[in-house]
Amino acid sequence: MTANVRVPTLAQIREALGSVDAHPRKRFGQHFLTDPNLLQAIAAAADVGPGDRVLEVGPGPGALTATLLSRGAHVLAVDIDRTMLGVLARLVGAVDTLEVAELDVLERGRLHPELLQRLSAFCRGGAYKLVSNLPYNVASPLLIELWKHRPPSVGSVLVQREVGERIAAIPGGPDVGVLSVQMQWRAETALVRKVSAGSFWPPPRVESAVVKLVTRAQPLYEQDDPAAAESLLKIAFQHRRKTLANALKDALPTETVERAGALSIVVGEFDGNRRRPEALAPMEWVTLARRLARRS
């Protein structure tokens, strides 16, 4: 059943914040989107409909929350800001299909254990979707952590434009990096639309983008432990302007014969004397890690 929920307007949000002497807080990356068309576009990118279980991180005063509820979704809204959760409750009201949690989603860069517990109970062991206007300061690590440990079936997230372009980057382009490969190992990614700073209150200093991520049935690394490929990635992209062979020098064995054999794989099979790290497709990093492991 679709909840009878109205999406709060900017005027209502300002009034509700003023009533508790609150304001958007820079330390939490709070920039609120209130354009109804954009809110619907974010929800539509994840095909949110009746009965869906949706995790929303950083709901703020609840404009996107109300949009999701109005489409019939069950929403778990998680925010670190207790005051903002109070404003959300005032503007959205008591809705049976809404749960809220005051929680920092990341603890020392990892998913907070309580988030995993709340999410498991909320989803009842089933699938969920991620739909969020993500705070810029947690977007990249949160996405990587979620897709590593408790991936949604689909995600539709509003992030800083540069982050969105990296997530959806095509091999060979300047935006390819560690984030690109790690996310594309686990999900099919697409840049849905760009969003100007003027669409937010208060406006951020950067543009944003809506990104869609559809989780793969199986990660590209399959049953392998991705740690070896992740290590190669991080080393290589520290030297992204170098050729692959030079960028990976610190990752190769130190023993002379073993080092020569590993280098022959990088150069001979992956054209490492001519290609740079951003030229490799996500699956090639997996293959490279496997080949080097077998060689050693």
N, C-alpha and C positions, 0 to 999 in steps of 0.2 A: 504494500500500500504506500502511496506517495504521501509524505508528510506535508501538512499544511503549514509551511514555513516561508516567511518573507525574507528576502535578502536585504540586509540593512543598507541604507544609503550612506553616502559620505557624511551628510549632515547629521544623520542619526549616530554614526560612529563618533564624530567630533563631540556631539552632545554627551554621549555616554562616557567618553574618556574625560571630558571636562567635569562631569559630575563626581568623579573620583580623583580629580586632580592628577590625571595620568596623561601620558603622551607617548608617541612612538619612541622606542629606545634604540639608539644606535648600536649599543653593545650586543643587542639581540638581533640585529639586522632587520628591524621591523619597518617594512614598507608595504602598505596595504593596497590591495587591488580591489576596486569597487565597481569597475565597468561590467555591467551584467552580461554583455556579449562576450567579453574575454573570459569571465568566470564560467560561462556555459561552454566556451571553446575548450577550456582546460578539462572540464568534466567529460566533454564529448570525446576528447582524444583517447580517454581510457574507456569509452563506451559505458559509462556508469549508468546503471539502471536499477530497478526495484530489486531489493534483496542482496545487492552487492555489499560486501564488507570492504570498507575503505579506511586506510590509515591516512590521516592528515597530520603532517608535522608543521608546527608553527602556524596555527589557525588564526592567530591575532584576534580581532574582534568578531570574526565569524562570517564574513561575506561568502567565502568559498565553502565553508561548512554548511551554511544555509542552502547554498546552491546544490550541494551533494545530497543533503537531506530532502530537498524538494524533488529530487529525481528518484527518491525511494531508497536511497542507500542507507546502510547502517554505518555510522562514522565513529572511529576512535580518534579523537582530536588530542594531540599531545603538545604541550607547550611548557617551556621553562618558566614563563612569566605568570605568576599567580594572579596578578592584577588583571592581566589581559584575559585570563580564563574567566574571571568574574564579569568582565565586560561582555564576553561572548555569551555567558549564561543570561545576562540581562537582555541582550539584543536578540538572541535566538530563542530563548525560553526553554522550558522543560519539554524535551522530546524523547520519547521512549527509545528511539533508534540512535541516540547520541550518547557516547561515553566520553568523558574527558579525563586526562591524566596530567598532573603537574610533574614534569620529568625532563631532565636533560637527556636527550636521546643518545649522546655520546659520552662515554666515560674513559678518559685517557685515550681518545681516538678509536675506541671500540664501542660496539653497541652496548648500551646500558642493559644489564641483565634483567632489570625490571621491565624494560620495553619488550624484550623477548617474551617474558612471562605474560604481560598484559596482551600482547599481540596473539599469543597462542590461545589464551582464554577467549579473546574477542572473536577469533576466527574459528574457534571450536575444532581446530586441527585441519581446517580447510583452507581454501585459497583466499587471497585478499588482493586489493588493488591499492597502489600508492598514488594519491592525488594531493599535491601540495604546492603552495607558493613557498619554496624552501628559503629559509634564511641563508644569505650568501655564505656566511662563515662556516656552515656545516654541510653544505650541499655535496661537495665532492666526496669527503670521507664517509658521509652517511650513505650515499648511493652505493659506494663500493662495499661497505660493510653489510648493507641490507642484501645486496645481490650475492654476497659470499655466503651469508649465514641463514637468511630467511627471506628469499626473494619473493616479491609479489608476482602475480601472473602478468600484470601490466602496470606500468607507471606512466603518469602524466605529470610532469613537474615544471614549475616556472623557476628558472635559474638565471644567473648572470649570463649574458649573451656569449661571452668568451668560453664559459664552462659548457654551455649548450653546444657550441660549435666543436669543442673538443670531444664531447661525448659522441657526436654524430659524424666525426671527421672521416673522410675517405682516405685510405692509404695513399701516401705520396704527397698529401697536402701539408701545409705549414702548421695546421692545428692538431695534427696527430701527436699523441703523447701517451704517457702511462695510463692516464684516465681513459683515453679512447680505447686502448687495447683491452684493459681490464673489464670495462663495461661491455665491449663488443664480444668478448669471450662468452659472456653470460646472457646477453640480450641483443635483439635486433633494435637498432636505434634510428631515430629520425628527428630532424628539426622540424617542428610543426609550424611555428611562426615566431617572428620577432616581435617584441613588445617595447615600445618607447618608454623612456623614463617618465614622461608626462602622464602615463596611465596609472601611476601610483601616487599615494599620499602617505608621507611626503615623498617627492620624487628622488630616487637614488641618483648617484652621479654616473651611472652606467646604464646601458640598455640591457634588456632581459630577453629571454627566449623560452618558449614552451617546447619541451622535449618529450617524445614518446619512447618508451622502452618496453619491448615485448620479450618476456623471458623465454629463452630457448628451452626446448624439451630436455636437452642435455647440453652442458657447457662444451665449448669447442675442445677443451682439454680432456673431455670424457672422464675416465676414472683416475687420471693422473693427478698427483698432487701438483697444483699450479705454482708451488713455491719456487721451483727452479726457473720456470719461465718468468715469474715476477721479478726474480733477482736479475735476470738478464735485461729485462725491460728497464729497471731502475738504473742499472749501470750504463746501459746504452744511451738513454735519454739525458743523462748528465753531460753527454758529449754529442748532442744531436747534430752539430755542424760537421762532425767527422764522418768518415766512411764507417760502415758497420765493423769492418775488421779493426780499425783503430779505436772505435768507441768501445769495443768489447775486450780490449787488451787486458783490463784488470779482472775480467771474468774468466780468463783462460788459465789452464794449469800452468804452474811455474816450471815443472820438469820439462826439459828440452824436447824430448821425443813426443810426450803427450801434448805439449803446447803446439808443436808443429802439426800434429794430427788434427787437433781441434781447429787450428787456423785454416787447415785445408778444407774442412767442412764449411766454415764461415765464408771462405773465398770461393771455393769450387762449387758448392751447392746453393749458396745464397748470394753469389756475386758481391761478396763483401768488400771488394776493393773499389767498387763503383757505387753501390747503393748506400744510402744513409738510413738510420733507424726508422724514420717516418715512412720509408718506402715499403716496409714489410707489412703484409696483411696480418690480422690477428692470428690466423691459423699458422702462419709461418713461424711465429714466435714459439708456438707449441711444438711444431716440428723441429725447430732448431734446438730447443731444450732437450727433446727426446734424442736427437742425433748426438748431441754432445754427451749426454748421459751414457748412451750405449758405447761411445768411443772411450769414455773413461773407465 
